[in-house]
Amino acid sequence: MSVALLPKVRGKLTADAPLAPLVWFKSGGPSEWLFEPADVEDLCAFMAELDPAVPVMALGLGSNLIVRDGGVPGVVVRLGKVFAKVAPHGDSEDDLTLDCGGGASGILVSSTARDAGIAGLEFLRSIPGTVGGFVRMNGGAYGRETADILVDCDVVLRSGELVTLPAADLDYTYRHSELPDGAVVVSAVFRGKRGDPAAIQAEMDRIANAREESQPLRSKTGGSTFKNPAGQKAWALVDAAGCRGMTRGGAQVSEKHTNFLLNLGDATSADIEGLGEDVRAKVKAHSGVELEWEIQRVGVFADDEQERVGVSK
């Protein structure tokens, strides 16, 4: 798709943009086009004028993502600093909210909430993603999830229309929403309660320390790989199936936390996804449980990778 076929923008359009540097696994192919909009109006105009047949995907911090080695067709939208602002305001003394840009990180949201004395958002400190990703995937940790705090969100639909969706319209379930395909979350309103900043910071520290002790945070990883089945822990099922430390190519099941996959240095995305499928097969054979991917896998396979990875799509 040539640049002549794309709408004019005020932001930045990059052809054949490498995505590996932008995702935590540091693997995968390029995006056909990477669009970094100047503002909401720029994004709306671009989406409205773009051929409806061209796929669009939003990219946050790339923490919960495998980009396949053949790259991502169409347009990847990445929200820059103008979409990364967070500001508190209150409806009442006991019911406080934060206006959060879709590109704001969990650390920024939770820290801003702390400074404003707003409790209940501490768990976002532990999720390495952006507000847009939290909203789409109902991101959560340590007993809380986005569905517990979301009031509403502003979304640019694939048609270019800017709409406000209340939380109820997203039909949240575990790590899933009914946000339309191709839609980009540009902002969200989160609700908390009045709290003491020191107590909020103490809870954030507790969460951060728990993550540091149990997860391979200093490795090339994608976060939790599989969803927890009802009443069970994915890591325990993986461990019981004998997958701790298992490898494929340059990818390994973490020995520190078995629901994490690692890029040991030179893994391809096919190595990582294929290892995940190997783990799913071993868990199914051992316990009869069919693990569901939590990590999103996007893009196309390179050459004959699909057959080697062992997935059906």
C-alpha positions in Angstrom: 0.0 0.0 0.0 1.7 3.2 -1.2 1.7 6.4 0.8 -0.4 8.0 -2.1 -3.3 5.8 -1.0 -3.1 6.9 2.6 -4.9 9.9 4.0 -2.9 13.1 4.7 -2.0 13.4 8.4 -0.4 15.9 10.8 1.2 13.2 12.8 3.9 10.7 11.7 3.5 7.8 9.2 6.3 5.3 8.8 6.4 2.6 6.2 7.8 -0.9 7.1 8.3 0.2 10.7 10.2 -2.3 12.9 7.9 -3.4 15.8 10.4 -5.6 17.6 12.0 -2.6 19.5 8.5 -1.6 20.6 7.4 -4.9 22.2 8.7 -6.6 25.3 9.7 -9.8 23.6 11.9 -7.8 21.2 10.9 -10.1 18.3 8.7 -10.1 15.3 8.3 -8.4 11.9 7.5 -4.8 10.9 4.2 -3.1 10.5 3.2 -2.2 7.0 2.5 1.3 8.3 3.0 2.8 11.8 0.9 5.9 12.5 1.5 8.2 15.5 -1.3 10.7 15.4 -0.8 14.4 16.4 -4.0 14.4 18.4 -7.5 12.9 18.5 -8.7 15.0 15.5 -5.8 13.7 13.4 -6.7 10.1 14.3 -10.4 10.6 13.6 -9.7 12.1 10.2 -7.2 9.4 9.3 -9.5 6.5 10.3 -12.5 8.1 8.5 -10.6 8.5 5.2 -8.7 5.2 5.3 -9.9 2.5 3.0 -12.3 0.4 5.3 -10.6 -2.8 4.0 -7.3 -1.8 5.6 -6.9 -3.4 9.1 -6.0 -1.1 12.0 -4.4 -2.2 15.3 -3.6 -0.2 18.4 -0.2 -0.7 20.1 0.6 0.4 23.6 3.7 -0.6 25.5 3.8 -4.0 23.7 4.0 -6.0 27.0 1.3 -8.5 26.3 2.0 -9.1 22.7 3.6 -11.5 20.2 4.1 -9.9 16.9 4.5 -12.7 14.3 7.7 -12.7 12.2 5.9 -11.9 8.9 4.8 -8.5 10.4 1.5 -6.8 10.7 -0.5 -5.8 7.6 -2.3 -2.5 7.4 -1.8 0.2 10.0 -0.5 0.0 13.6 -1.6 3.1 15.7 0.7 4.1 18.5 -0.4 6.9 20.8 2.4 9.4 21.8 2.9 11.9 24.6 -0.2 14.0 23.8 -2.3 10.9 24.7 -0.3 10.2 27.9 -1.7 12.7 30.3 -3.5 12.0 33.6 -5.5 14.5 35.6 -7.5 14.0 38.8 -10.9 15.5 39.5 -13.6 14.7 42.0 -17.3 14.2 41.8 -17.5 14.3 45.6 -15.1 14.0 48.5 -15.6 10.2 48.7 -16.0 9.4 45.0 -13.0 10.7 42.9 -12.0 10.2 39.3 -9.0 10.5 37.0 -9.1 11.5 33.4 -6.5 9.3 31.7 -5.1 9.5 28.2 -5.1 6.2 26.2 -1.3 6.2 26.0 -0.7 6.8 29.8 1.1 4.0 31.6 -0.1 2.1 34.6 2.7 3.6 36.7 1.7 7.2 35.7 -2.0 6.6 36.5 -1.3 5.0 39.9 1.3 7.6 40.9 -1.0 10.5 39.9 -3.8 8.8 41.9 -1.5 8.5 44.9 -0.5 12.2 44.7 -4.2 13.2 44.6 -5.1 10.9 47.5 -7.2 8.6 45.3 -7.1 4.9 46.4 -8.2 1.8 44.6 -6.0 2.2 41.5 -2.8 0.8 43.1 -3.0 -2.5 41.2 -2.3 -0.6 37.9 1.3 -0.1 39.3 1.9 -3.8 38.5 0.6 -3.9 34.9 3.2 -3.0 32.3 0.8 -1.4 29.8 -1.2 1.6 28.8 -4.7 2.8 29.6 -5.9 1.7 26.1 -4.7 -1.8 26.7 -6.2 -2.0 30.1 -9.6 -1.0 28.8 -9.5 -3.4 25.8 -8.3 -6.4 27.8 -9.8 -5.7 31.2 -6.3 -5.7 32.5 -6.0 -6.6 36.2 -3.8 -8.0 38.9 -3.8 -8.6 42.7 -7.5 -9.1 42.9 -8.6 -6.0 41.0 -9.3 -5.3 37.3 -10.2 -2.5 35.0 -13.9 -3.3 35.1 -13.8 -2.4 38.8 -12.6 1.2 38.2 -13.7 2.2 34.6 -16.5 4.8 34.4 -16.3 5.3 30.6 -13.9 5.7 27.7 -13.5 7.7 24.6 -12.9 5.5 21.5 -12.2 6.3 17.9 -14.0 3.6 15.9 -12.7 2.2 12.7 -15.1 4.5 10.9 -13.4 7.6 12.4 -16.3 8.3 14.7 -15.4 9.4 18.2 -17.8 7.9 20.8 -18.0 7.7 24.6 -18.7 4.2 25.8 -19.8 3.5 29.4 -18.1 0.6 31.1 -21.4 -1.5 30.9 -21.2 -1.3 27.1 -17.9 -3.2 27.0 -19.4 -6.4 28.4 -16.3 -7.2 30.4 -15.3 -10.7 31.3 -12.0 -12.1 32.4 -9.3 -10.4 30.3 -11.8 -9.6 27.6 -14.0 -6.8 26.3 -16.4 -6.4 23.4 -14.6 -3.3 22.2 -15.0 -3.2 18.4 -12.2 -4.4 16.1 -10.0 -1.6 14.9 -11.2 0.8 17.6 -8.6 2.9 19.4 -9.1 3.9 23.1 -7.9 7.5 23.3 -9.0 8.2 26.9 -10.7 6.8 29.9 -12.2 7.9 33.2 -11.2 5.8 36.2 -12.9 6.0 39.6 -11.3 5.6 43.1 -12.0 6.6 46.7 -10.4 9.1 49.0 -7.3 7.6 50.6 -4.1 8.6 52.4 -1.2 9.0 50.0 1.2 7.3 52.4 -1.1 4.2 52.6 -1.5 4.2 48.9 2.2 4.3 48.4 2.7 1.5 50.9 0.2 -0.7 48.9 2.0 0.2 45.6 5.3 -0.8 47.2 3.8 -4.1 48.4 2.6 -4.9 44.9 5.9 -3.9 43.3 7.9 -6.1 45.7 5.6 -9.0 45.2 6.1 -8.8 41.4 9.9 -8.4 41.8 10.0 -11.6 43.9 7.8 -13.8 41.8 8.2 -12.6 38.2 11.1 -12.4 35.7 10.8 -8.7 35.2 14.3 -8.1 34.0 14.0 -10.6 31.0 12.5 -10.2 27.6 9.1 -11.5 28.3 5.4 -10.8 27.6 3.8 -11.0 31.0 1.3 -13.7 31.9 1.1 -16.1 29.0 -2.2 -18.0 29.7 -5.4 -17.0 31.4 -6.1 -18.7 34.8 -8.8 -21.3 34.3 -11.7 -21.1 36.7 -10.6 -22.1 40.2 -7.0 -22.9 39.0 -3.7 -21.2 38.4 -2.2 -21.4 35.0 1.4 -21.5 36.4 0.6 -24.5 38.6 -0.9 -26.4 35.7 2.2 -25.6 33.6 4.5 -26.6 36.4 2.7 -29.9 37.1 2.9 -30.8 33.4 6.7 -30.6 33.7 7.2 -27.5 31.6 9.4 -25.4 33.9 12.5 -24.4 32.0 11.3 -26.1 28.7 12.8 -24.5 25.6 12.1 -24.2 21.9 14.8 -22.4 19.8 15.7 -19.2 21.7 12.6 -19.3 23.8 12.2 -20.7 27.3 9.4 -21.2 29.9 10.6 -19.2 32.9 12.0 -21.2 35.8 11.0 -18.3 38.2 7.4 -18.1 37.1 6.1 -20.8 34.8 3.3 -18.7 33.3 6.0 -16.5 31.7 7.8 -17.2 28.4 11.2 -15.7 27.8 13.3 -14.6 24.8 16.7 -15.8 25.9 18.3 -13.5 23.3 17.7 -14.6 19.8 14.3 -16.1 19.8 11.9 -15.6 16.9 8.3 -15.0 17.5 7.7 -18.4 16.0 9.9 -19.9 18.7 8.0 -18.1 21.4 4.5 -18.9 20.1 5.5 -22.4 19.3 6.8 -22.9 22.8 3.4 -21.7 24.1 1.6 -24.2 21.9 4.0 -27.0 23.2 3.1 -26.0 26.8 -0.7 -26.0 26.0 -0.4 -29.5 24.5 1.5 -30.8 27.5 -0.9 -29.3 30.0 -3.9 -30.7 28.1 -2.3 -34.2 28.1 -1.4 -34.0 31.8 -4.5 -32.4 33.3 -7.1 -32.3 30.6 -7.2 -28.5 30.9 -7.0 -26.5 27.7 -5.2 -23.3 28.5 -6.3 -20.1 26.7 -3.7 -17.6 25.6 -3.8 -14.3 27.5 -1.0 -12.8 25.4 -2.3 -11.4 22.1 -0.7 -12.8 18.9 -0.9 -10.5 15.9 0.3 -10.3 12.4 1.2 -13.0 9.9 3.6 -15.9 9.9 6.8 -15.9 7.8 7.2 -18.6 5.2 6.2 -22.0 6.7 6.1 -20.9 10.3 2.4 -21.6 10.8 3.0 -25.3 10.4 6.1 -25.3 12.6 4.4 -23.3 15.3 1.5 -25.7 15.4 -1.4 -23.3 15.5 -4.5 -23.5 13.3 -4.6 -19.7 12.6 
